[in-house]
Amino acid sequence: AFLDPPYAAVDETEALLHVLAASTLLARPALLVLERAAGAALSRVAGLDEPLVRRWGDTLAVLYRHD
């Protein structure tokens, strides 16, 4: 799943990650790719593996695996 929410929607994005991780909407294994601002803090999401993070300028690509 590719997520590219507005960068200012940090709280909503975190909530969405928690909902997706706890739901049955995603097949397993799944890969979530999130684009967000480089300055935004990343929190741990239960149900998702530790993210792989890549930075391009002011943008982060955050890859979560959901097993």
N, C-alpha and C positions, 0 to 999 in steps of 0.2 A: 504494500500500500504506500502511496506517495502522499505526503502531507506537506502543503505549502500554505500555512495560514498566515494572516497578517502578522508581521513581526511584533506588533504591540500587544497582541492577544496571548501573552505569556501564560496567564492563569487558565484561560480557556484551552490552550494547547496542552498544558499539563493535565487538565481534567480529561480531555479527549484521549490522551495516552493511557490514563488509568482505566477509562471505560473500555477501550479496545483490548487492553491486556486482560481484563477480567471477563470479557464477553466471549461468545462463541462465533462472532462475526468473521474472525480470521481463521483460515485453515492452519493446521500445524504441520510442519514448520512454516512460519511466515517471516517476511522481512518488512519492517516499517522503515521508510526513509523520510526523514523530517528535515525540512529546510527552515532555518531560523537565524536570527541575528547573532553575530559572533559574541556580543556582549551579554547575551542571555545566559543565566545560570541553568545548568542541567541537574535535575534531581533524579534520584533512583526511582524506577517504576517497577513495582512488584509484578512478576510475571513476564518481564522482559529482561533479556540478558544485558550485561554491561554494554553500553553503546560504543560503537566505533565512530570516532569523530574526525571529520576532515574540514579544514578551513580554506576558504577562498576569499581573501579580502575581508569584507564585513559580513560574510555569509558562512554559516556552518551547515554541513550535511551530516546529519546524525543518523546512523544506521542501528536499528534495534532488531534483534532476533527474538522471535516468539516461538518457543518450543512447546 
